[in-house]
Amino acid sequence: MLTTQWSLCHTELIQPDALQPILERIELALVESFGDDDRRYFEQEFDFFKQVTGISGALKPYIRRPKSERKVRF
């Protein structure tokens, strides 16, 4: 659900997806129904998911630079 919350156009974030409010309500209802162990597992897994998907935001400034400049920075 988290991956479909935003619409992309030419790799630029342009607008929230129309389904976002519905997906947020579904996710909230699911998480609220979890027991303590299940909630901890869910939070652990999706914290990791957010870290992994957040890498693209950290790398974005380097993506559109010339290849020679990217090699120097990495």
C-alpha angles and dihedrals in degrees: 000000000000092000094057098050096095135049117224128205118186089339091303121119105236110163144349114269114255089238094057098097091048093048092049091053092048092049092048092049091049095048092047090054092055123102119234096271093046092048092051090050092048092049092047093050095045094044085059091046090053091050092051095046091043090064090077090059091052092048097043096091089059099045099077096041122101113278093245091056092048091053091054094050095048 
